[in-house]
Amino acid sequence: MNTTTMPAAAAAEIPKARFDWKPIVLLLALMALALPAVGSPSSWLTLTVAGLAMGLIIFVIASGLTLVFGLMDVLNFGHGVFIALGAFMATSVMGGMAGFIGQGGWQSLVAVFAAMGVAMAVAGAVGWAFERVIVRPVYGLHLKQILITMGGMIVGEEIIKVIWGPLPIALPLPEILRGAYLLGDAAIEKYRLLAGGIGLVVFALLAWTLARTKIGLLIRAGVQDREMVESLGYRIRRLFVGVFVAGSALAGLGGVLWALYQQNVSVQMGAQINVLLFIVIIIGGLGSTLGCFVGALLVGLMANYTGFLAPKVALFSNIALMVAVLLWRPQGLYPVTNR
């Protein structure tokens, strides 16, 4: 018996999971159906690019939430405080670099990326403290997680008011990011392209880390059988704390992107967008990064199309989208196994 060929033969018999293309087809179908409804190809292109960019910004914000829930089984309703914190840190950093931004050109982009980096660092540090003080005592207790994290968000918002004040703060785009590129009669805003590019980079890094690295393997294994992984000598608690910090940092980054998108920062912005985030992760499948990505794109496109075609319906369009998806797939577009 040739034992060297047995593993290869056994591996050949293991069926490979097929990628589910149906949610991607749904995304493309939504774009295709919107074209005759909008009528003008240039308007359709403008709305589509704007919707995809909006969806990618939402994905950056929601990815931290779905990461924490998917890998740690923690319902963090205090996620909004990290969004607001990141946005307010951006106002301080960009305000302090106003002279640098005033030079225009690439210098202003350096200020924007510096604001993103500081926002991620501060939100991650606060997330570490949030996990130790608020979340750690309620692991595995979902009802208590909801109550205590919502309380943490309220306290966090009050601390933000003490530091930055209760009034909204304007956060205008630097000159280099204002305006749009013209593609025929379609206008593609410069900032939306930058935000969309950042969203794609975040998705690629998350997907690669979770699927192709040892850290991602250990985290996924720890979710399935924590005791077994710990018996092999790995400290799962530290890995999970790292996941929470990474999720908080992504929320801080998303807060900066959303604030520049709105060109305005308010204390309540995190709580206001929380509802949209939960719609996204429910559509995608609780804890699924790919589902969160596709769900965010669907939400962004739906909001832009309905806002153009029927503004009065736009407020309810995402809820209707969520209901339709759940009627089709009750566990979401890409449900996580054993959840």
Buried (B, 14 or more C-beta within 10 A) or exposed (E): EEEEEEEEEEEEEEEEEEEEEEBBEBBEEBBEEBBEEBEEEBBBBBBBBBBBBBBBBBBBBBBBBBBBBBBBBBBBBBBBBBBBBBBBBBBBBBEBBEEBBEBEEEBBBBBBEBBBBBBBBBBBBBBBEBBEEBBBEBBEEEEEBBEBBBEBBEEBBEEBEEEBEEEEBEBEBBEBBEEBEEEEEBBBBBBBBBBBEBBBEBBEEBBEBBEEEEEBEBBBBBBEEBEEBEEEEBEBEEBBBBBBBBBBBBBBBBBBBBBBBBEBBBBEBBBEBBEBBBBBBBBBBBBBBBBBBBBBBBBBBBBBBBBBBEEEEBEEBBEEBBEEBBEEBEBBBBBBEEB
